[in-house]
Amino acid sequence: MSEAVKDTVIAEEDLLRADLYDFLAALLSSPPDTALLQRAAGLGGDDSELGRAISTLARIAKAMKETAVEREFNALFIGLGRGELMPFASYYLTGFLNEKPLATLRSDMAGLRITRAPNVYEPEDNIASLLEMMAGMIRGRFGAPVPLGRQKDFYFTHIAPWAEHFFSDLEAAQNSVFYAPVGTVAKAFLEIETQAFRMGAE
């Protein structure tokens, strides 16, 4: 195996991180279809905080119909005019959409060669997009896999300052049934990420 090939091998724990980022992004970007709902229902967790949250999500996913989850998603994130929650960094950090956090994100995306998909019209600082970007950096979707230090910079600039607050709001939202444990899973996962970045990525 050449050195170049060795450099592109992604560690198993990083692939697991990317899988969870992608899974959460899929749940938060649009109402889950039957296949994604079944995937959620088939998850198993251990006795860790994250594992217990995953077990709760699986149990609720088993009891939910796709149409009910779609109604819940629309009430939370779309609504008449706007949903119950506004899942955007700019909104959580400034109280308004399309503010400085979005401009900073677009600059960092350009540096990482990340471009917005042509069929996506929402601002890029949507939580689902940010989680998907993290997965893409880990997996190397935008070129080579992004080094851990640069992942850390992106995470602490664009996700850590507000995501826990958002996911706490998602847990407590009036319309959250399926999405309450999604918020719990995300909070537990991001807490692990925060600790790991602080300990390991310089």
N, C-alpha and C positions, 0 to 999 in steps of 0.2 A: 504494500500500500504506500502510495507516495505521501510526502508531507502535506501537499495541497489537499489530498483527499482526507487525511487525518484531521486537518484543521476544520473540515466541514461536518465532522461527526458530532451530533448533538447528544449530550448526556441524557440518560433515561429520565432523571428527575426533571430536567428542563423540558422534555417532551410532555411529561405529565403536567407541568405548569402551563405549557402552551395549550394542552387539551382543555384544562379548566378555564383558562381565559377565553378560548374559542367557544366553549359550551355556554358560559355566562353571556358572552357577546351575542350568540345565536338566540338565547332566550329573551334578551333585552332589545334586540333590533327589530323584531316583528313577532306576531303571535306564533307560538310553536305549532308546527304541523303534527300529525299523528305520530310520525316516526320520531321526532324530537321529544314529544311527550312520553312515548314508550321508552326512549332512552333514559329520560329522567326517572321514570318509574322503575327501571331496572337497576338503578344505582344501588350500591351497598356502602355503608359507612362503618368505621370503627368507633371506638369509644373516645376519640379526641373531640374537641369542640367542632372542628370541621366535619369529622365523620358523623357526629350526631346530627348536625345540620343537614348533611347530605341524606341521611336516613329519613329525616322528617320530610324533606323535599320529595323523596321517592314515594313515601307513603301517601302524600297529598296528590302527587302526580297520578298515582294509580286510581284515585277516587274521582279525578276530574275528567270532564269531557272536553274535547278540543274546542267546541263552540263556547263553553263557559270560560275557558282560558282566554279565548279571543275577545270576549266581551270585557273581561277583566283588564286585559292589555289595553284595549281602547279606552276604557274609563281612566286608567292610570296615566297613560301617556299621550292620548290623542284628544278625546272628549269633544265637546261642542265648543270650538274655539281653542281650547287647550285642555290637557288632561289634568288630573289631580297633582301630578308631579312634573317637574321640568328637568329632564335628565341631562343637563348641559353644564359644563364647567363654568362658563361665563356667568350663567344665571346664579349658580351657587356661590361664586366668589365675588360677584359685583352686584347681583340683583337684576341684571339686564342680559339679554342675549347679544351675541356678536361683539363682545367687548375685548379688552386687551388679552385675556387668557386665550381667546381664539386666535388672535394675531400671533401670539407667541407660539402657539401650537403649530400654526401653518408654517412659520419659519423653521421650527424644529422638524416638521414633516419634510420640508424641502431638503434639509440637511441629511435626512435619512432616506431620501428618494422615495418617500411615501406619497402617493397621489390619491385623491378621492375618486371612488368609482363613479363612472359617468351617470349611473342611474340613481345615485344618492343625492338628495337635495337638502337634507338637513345639515346644519353646521357640523363641522368635523369634531367638535368637542362634546358630542353626545357620548354618554358613558359606554354604549355598546361599541362605538367606533374606537374609543380609546383602548378598551379591552382587546378588541380585535388587532389593533396595532401592536400591543404587547405580544400577543401570540405570534404575529408576523415577524417581529424582531427576533424572537426566540428561534423560530423555525427557519428564518432566512428567506422569507417571502419577498423581501425588498432588495435582494442581493445576498451577500453572505450573512449568516447569523450575526446579530449585533452583540458586541462584547457586553458582559454583565455590567461593567461600569457605566456604559452608555444607556443600558436598560434602566439602571438605577436613576440616572439623571432624568430620563423621560418620566419615570414613575413618580419621582418626588416633585417634579414640576407640574405634571398634568393630571395625576390621579390621586396621590396621597392628600393634597390639601382639601379635598372636598368629597371624595367618593364614600368615605365612611359615613359622613353626614347624610348623603343621598341614600345609601343603603339602609340606614336607620329609619329614614323617612319612608322608604319602601316597605320595611317590616311593619311599620305602624299605620300605613295608609288605610283609609276607610275601605277602599276597594280591593285591598290585598288579601287574597286567600292563597292561591298558588304562588304569587310573587312574594309573599311574606318570607317563606323559607328560602327563596332565591336571594333575598336580601341578606338573610342570616348566613347562607353559604358564602356569598361574596364578601361579607365583612370578615368572616373567619379566615378565608383565603388571603385577603389583602393584609390582615394582621400578620399572617405567616410571611408574606412577601416583604412587608415592612421590616420585620425583625431580621429576615435573612439578608436583605440589602444592607441594613445597618451593620450587620456582623461581617459580611463577606465581600461586598463589592466596593473596592476603592477606585 
